[in-house]
Amino acid sequence: QSGHYGRDPGPLFGSDPTSVEHTRPTINKRRKLTSKEIGYVETIRMVMSLKSGLLTESAWVLNVLNVLLCDNAMVAYFYLGHHPNLLRMLDRLLDHFQKVLVEI
C-alpha cells in the first residue's frame, strides 16, 4: 500500500534516485526565541514598518509579534490598554498580506 503515512511511496518522479525530487528534507527543530533576544521594540517602529508597505518590513513585524506573543514573560505587556493601536496595526498587517496575496 504505497502512499500510507510512514511508508516510502517509491519513485515519484522517474527512476533516478539522484534527482532533486528524490531528496528528503532534513528537519531541524529551531530554538525558541524570547523577547530578551529580540530586545526592546517600540510600537511606533512596528507601525512605521507596516506603513512602508514593504513585504519584508511587514514580515519582520509579524515575526516580532509572533516571538513576543509566544513569550510567557510578555503576556501582560500586550494588554490592549498598553497598546491602543495594536488592533489597528494587526488589521493593517492583515490587509497588507491580503493585498500581496491578491497580487500574486
C-alpha positions, -999 to +999 in steps of 0.1 A: +000+000+000+021+029-013+011+063+000+004+053+035+019+077+061+053+065+072+060+043+042+082+051+012+059+057-017+086+047-042+098+066-072+076+096-077+094+115-105+111+089-125+136+062-116+167+083-110+174+082-072+200+111-075+174+136-088+165+166-068+129+154-065+141+123-045+160+144-019+144+141+015+143+173+036+162+174+068+140+189+096+159+206+124+140+219+154+147+255+159+154+270+192+125+292+206+134+328+206+125+350+236+119+387+240+153+391+256+169+381+223+149+405+203+154+434+226+131+463+231+110+471+201+089+503+201+054+500+188+059+531+166+087+512+148+063+484+140+036+508+129+061+526+106+073+493+092+037+485+083+031+519+068+061+515+045+042+488+026+073+467+020+067+429+023+100+424+042+091+450+068+056+435+073+071+400+076+095+414+103+066+429+122+048+395+120+079+377+132+085+401+161+048+398+172+050+361+170+080+359+192+067+384+217+032+369+220+046+334+225+069+346+253+053+340+286+071+370+301+055+393+276+018+383+280+010+412+304+028+436+281+004+431+253-027+441+272-048+463+249-047+491+275-010+494+270-012+494+232-044+511+219-031+510+184-023+472+184-056+461+169-053+488+142-017+476+135-028+440+132-056+449+110-032+469+087-009+439+087-036+415+076-048+440+049-013+442+036-008+405+034-042+401+017-032+427-009+001+409-016-016+376-020-041+390-044-012+405-065+005+370-066 
